[in-house]
Amino acid sequence: MNTKKGCQGRNIEEAQKPSAVCGPMRSAQGKLEEDLRAETVKWQKKAQELFDKVSGDGEFLENVSAYIRDCQYFLEKGDLIRAFEAVIWAWAWMEIGLQKGLLRQIE
């Protein structure tokens, strides 16, 4: 018998399904997802605030805007990894644009 699969005290068929997670793992996984969502939303807000204060190269700004929209789309779909990646890309584009002089911050 394979003791590595399943959770103690659970039906083995249910425990082998991908969605089945033991209690302690479920708690950790839930916390991880909650933390990832919170960080993504926090950085999405910061990215949007910075985006609202920059001007410059239109094509560059369109790429930043697309990543910010992608972040929202993936958040709504529950795809937290892609949402976080999108907001990081948005932030990176803005930082690079500001450093290279393609974007400038307006007050």
Residue pairs with C-beta under 8 A, 6 or more apart in sequence:
5 12
5 15
5 16
6 12
6 15
6 16
6 20
7 15
7 20
7 21
7 22
7 23
8 22
10 20
14 20
21 29
33 80
36 80
36 81
36 84
37 75
37 80
39 84
40 71
40 75
40 80
40 83
40 84
40 87
41 75
43 84
43 87
43 88
43 91
44 68
44 71
44 72
44 75
44 83
44 87
46 91
47 64
47 68
47 71
47 87
47 90
47 91
47 94
48 68
50 91
50 94
50 105
51 61
51 64
51 65
51 68
51 90
51 94
53 105
53 106
53 107
54 61
54 94
54 97
54 98
54 103
54 104
54 105
54 106
55 61
55 103
55 104
55 106
56 97
56 102
56 103
56 104
57 97
57 102
57 103
60 93
60 97
60 102
60 103
61 97
61 103
63 93
64 90
64 93
64 94
64 97
67 86
67 87
67 89
67 90
67 93
68 86
68 87
68 90
70 82
70 83
70 86
71 83
71 84
71 86
71 87
71 90
72 83
73 83
74 80
74 82
74 83
74 86
75 83
94 103
96 102
97 103
98 104
98 105
